[in-house]
Amino acid sequence: MTNKMVVLLNDTMDVYHWGCYGTSHAIREQLRRKGIAHIVPLSVNVIHRLTPVPQSLAEFSTKENFIAHFPPLSKALALCDYVVVNGEGTLHDFKNGPRALLYIMYAAKTWFNKRVYLINHACYPGSQQPEVIDFYKAAYHCCDFVAARESTSQKIIENLLGKPCTRAFDSLPLSILPLCNSLPGNLFKSQYICLSGAVNYDPARSPYIARGLLAKYPGYRFIYLVGSYKEGMNREEPAVFHHLKQYLPTLELYDAKTFANFLSVIQHAELLVSGRYHYFIAALCLATRQIYFPSNTLKIDAVAWDLGLPLAVKTQPAFEQALKNIETAPCVNYLQPLCQLALNNYGWDES
């Protein structure tokens, strides 16, 4: 163990849901394996609330101005040996969150002369307007190493932003691997279907999801899976749960209190129906049959494309067809190959 200190930007250990915990836990574990003694995390929630953040590249100011607005962050950047950025799904569109993260990446290299490693992320700028692309380019070109979670993001980074990029994967499988043979058994002692919402859940889905599941799985329990390391149920979940329950009256809310229980619920489900990226990844790693809806970017479709899987269902007929064919759909455990890809996030040269 060295005495090096690393700033971990956009940490998701404590927020959202257990999948985000698993990802950040894996990042920290890989940094420890690199001999890092001190990891200083800055939460994704803090990043998204930072202000003031430039609206354009022309508004990038000076080091003195950055220090004046963000003194604790500036002190951490000055003292650290290098910066690791957990880009996860933040770098899409041009709202305050992505602009803040890009601005800090720029500052870390330009004003504090630190190596910057951007890993474990998808990149969807959402626009080809010059002011947006220039903002993204300025930050990406300050990075000493960039790794993307799927090939679609990799192509955007290389072709649109002009930055070399390593193909990697989300780090969640690295946290699943040590637990996969020792997860709890079926916590419900009966057959069940696992459901979740999505960051962009469309309430119009609820009626046909419920009709299809009730017809195909009579006598099954229906479990709506939530939970996180510290926040409990994500703020988006109650509305989705209550809307689904109107059409699926026996739907039960299960708030997983441990990462292992979260994984167990997915592992032992007859079927997962979800629009959440990390639930989708967990099911791939645990060989659970699933029907997945698209997320707020192409991140689920991009992984499906890379693995040769069907794209996310987007319509009622597509859902009904997927449900009809679910028993004959391939059910492959992708844990080992996805772990190998995930390790590519950590292939930077520290010399």
Residue pairs with C-beta under 8 A, 6 or more apart in sequence:
1 32
1 35
1 36
1 37
2 35
2 36
2 37
3 37
3 38
4 35
4 36
4 37
4 38
4 81
4 82
5 36
5 37
5 38
5 39
5 40
5 79
5 80
5 81
6 31
6 36
6 38
6 39
6 40
6 80
6 81
6 82
6 83
6 84
7 40
7 42
7 76
7 77
7 80
7 82
7 83
7 84
7 108
8 24
8 27
8 28
8 31
8 39
8 40
8 41
8 42
8 84
8 86
9 42
9 47
9 83
9 84
9 85
9 86
9 101
9 104
9 105
10 42
10 43
10 44
10 47
10 85
10 86
10 87
10 88
10 90
10 101
11 24
11 41
11 42
11 43
11 44
11 86
12 20
12 21
12 23
12 24
12 43
12 44
12 86
12 88
13 20
13 21
13 24
13 25
13 28
13 41
13 43
13 229
14 21
14 43
14 228
14 229
14 230
14 231
15 43
15 44
15 45
15 228
15 229
15 230
15 231
16 44
16 228
16 231
16 234
17 226
17 227
17 228
17 234
17 262
17 276
17 278
18 227
18 228
18 229
18 256
18 259
18 262
18 263
18 278
19 172
19 262
19 276
19 277
19 278
19 279
19 281
19 282
20 88
20 228
20 278
21 228
21 229
21 259
22 171
22 172
22 175
22 176
22 259
22 278
22 282
23 86
23 88
23 120
23 170
23 171
23 172
23 175
23 278
24 41
24 86
25 175
25 259
26 171
26 172
26 173
26 174
26 175
26 342
27 84
27 86
27 119
27 120
27 171
27 345
28 39
29 174
29 175
30 171
30 174
30 343
30 345
30 346
31 39
31 84
32 39
34 346
34 350
40 76
40 80
42 73
42 76
44 86
44 88
44 90
44 97
47 90
47 97
47 100
47 101
47 104
48 90
48 96
48 97
48 100
49 96
50 70
50 96
50 100
50 104
51 96
52 69
53 96
53 99
53 100
53 103
54 60
54 61
54 99
54 103
54 135
55 99
56 131
56 134
56 135
57 131
57 134
57 135
57 138
60 103
60 106
60 138
62 111
63 107
63 110
63 111
63 112
66 74
66 107
66 111
67 74
73 104
74 112
77 83
77 104
77 107
77 108
77 112
77 114
78 112
80 114
81 114
81 115
82 114
82 115
82 116
82 117
82 350
83 105
83 108
83 114
83 115
83 116
83 117
84 117
84 119
85 101
85 105
85 116
85 117
85 118
85 119
85 121
85 143
86 119
86 120
86 121
87 101
87 118
87 119
87 120
87 121
87 122
87 123
88 120
88 121
88 122
88 170
89 121
89 122
89 277
89 295
89 296
89 297
89 299
90 97
90 98
90 101
90 121
91 98
91 101
91 102
91 121
91 122
91 123
91 124
91 125
91 136
92 98
92 122
92 123
92 124
92 125
92 126
92 296
92 297
93 124
93 125
93 126
93 127
94 125
94 126
94 127
94 132
94 135
99 135
101 139
102 135
102 136
102 138
102 139
102 140
103 139
105 116
105 118
105 139
105 140
105 142
105 143
106 138
106 139
106 142
108 114
108 116
108 142
109 115
109 116
109 142
109 143
109 144
110 142
115 144
115 348
115 350
116 142
116 143
116 144
117 143
117 144
117 145
117 348
118 140
118 143
118 145
118 146
118 147
119 145
119 146
119 147
119 168
119 171
119 345
119 346
120 147
120 149
120 168
120 170
120 171
120 342
120 345
121 147
121 148
121 149
121 153
122 148
122 149
122 150
122 152
122 153
122 297
122 298
122 299
122 302
123 136
123 148
123 153
123 156
123 157
123 161
124 153
124 156
124 297
124 298
124 299
125 132
125 133
125 136
125 156
125 160
126 132
126 297
127 133
128 160
133 160
133 161
136 161
137 161
137 162
137 163
140 146
140 157
140 161
140 163
141 161
141 162
141 163
143 163
144 348
145 166
145 347
145 348
145 349
146 157
146 163
146 164
146 165
146 166
147 165
147 166
147 167
147 168
147 344
147 345
147 347
148 154
148 157
148 165
148 166
148 167
148 168
149 168
149 169
149 170
149 299
149 302
149 303
150 167
150 169
150 299
150 302
150 303
150 305
150 306
151 167
151 302
151 305
151 306
152 298
152 301
152 302
152 305
153 165
153 299
153 302
154 165
154 166
154 167
157 163
157 165
158 164
158 165
166 344
166 345
166 347
167 341
167 344
168 341
168 342
168 343
168 344
168 345
169 338
169 341
169 342
169 344
169 345
170 277
170 278
170 281
170 338
170 342
171 342
171 345
172 278
172 281
172 282
172 285
172 342
173 281
173 285
173 334
173 335
173 338
173 339
173 342
174 339
174 342
174 343
175 259
176 263
176 282
176 285
176 286
176 335
177 335
177 339
179 259
179 260
179 263
180 263
180 285
180 286
180 335
182 260
183 260
183 263
183 264
183 267
184 260
184 261
184 264
185 264
185 268
186 264
186 268
187 254
187 261
187 264
187 265
187 268
188 221
188 223
188 268
190 220
190 221
191 217
191 219
191 220
191 221
191 270
192 220
192 221
192 222
192 223
192 268
192 269
192 270
193 213
193 217
193 220
193 221
193 222
193 223
193 269
193 270
193 271
193 272
193 273
194 223
194 225
194 265
194 266
194 269
194 271
194 272
194 273
194 274
194 288
195 209
195 222
195 223
195 224
195 225
195 244
195 251
195 272
195 273
195 274
196 224
196 225
196 226
196 272
196 273
196 274
196 275
196 276
196 279
197 236
197 237
197 240
197 241
197 274
197 275
197 276
198 240
198 274
198 275
198 276
198 293
198 295
198 296
199 236
199 275
199 276
199 295
199 296
200 275
200 294
200 295
200 296
201 236
201 240
201 275
203 240
203 243
205 293
205 316
205 319
206 243
206 244
206 246
206 247
206 248
207 247
208 316
208 319
208 320
209 244
209 247
209 248
209 273
209 319
210 244
210 247
210 248
211 247
212 319
212 320
212 323
213 220
213 222
213 248
213 273
213 323
214 248
216 323
217 270
217 271
220 270
221 250
221 252
222 248
222 250
222 251
222 252
223 251
223 252
223 254
223 265
223 269
224 237
224 241
224 244
224 251
224 252
224 253
224 254
225 254
225 256
225 262
225 265
225 266
225 279
226 232
226 233
226 234
226 237
226 241
226 253
226 254
226 255
226 256
227 233
227 254
227 255
227 256
227 257
227 261
227 262
228 234
229 259
232 255
233 253
233 255
241 251
241 253
244 251
245 251
254 265
256 262
256 265
262 282
263 282
263 286
266 272
266 279
266 282
266 283
266 286
266 288
267 286
267 288
269 288
270 289
271 288
271 289
271 290
271 291
271 326
272 279
272 280
272 283
272 288
272 289
272 290
272 291
272 292
273 290
273 291
273 292
274 280
274 283
274 290
274 291
274 292
274 293
275 292
275 293
275 294
275 295
275 300
275 312
276 295
277 295
277 299
277 300
280 290
280 292
280 300
280 303
281 303
281 338
282 288
283 289
283 290
284 303
284 307
284 332
284 333
284 334
284 335
284 338
285 333
285 334
285 335
285 338
286 333
286 335
287 331
287 332
287 333
288 331
289 326
289 327
289 329
289 331
291 313
291 319
291 322
291 323
291 326
292 300
292 304
292 312
292 313
293 300
293 312
293 313
293 314
294 300
294 301
294 312
294 314
295 312
300 312
301 311
301 312
303 309
304 310
304 311
304 312
305 311
307 334
309 330
310 322
310 329
313 319
313 322
322 329
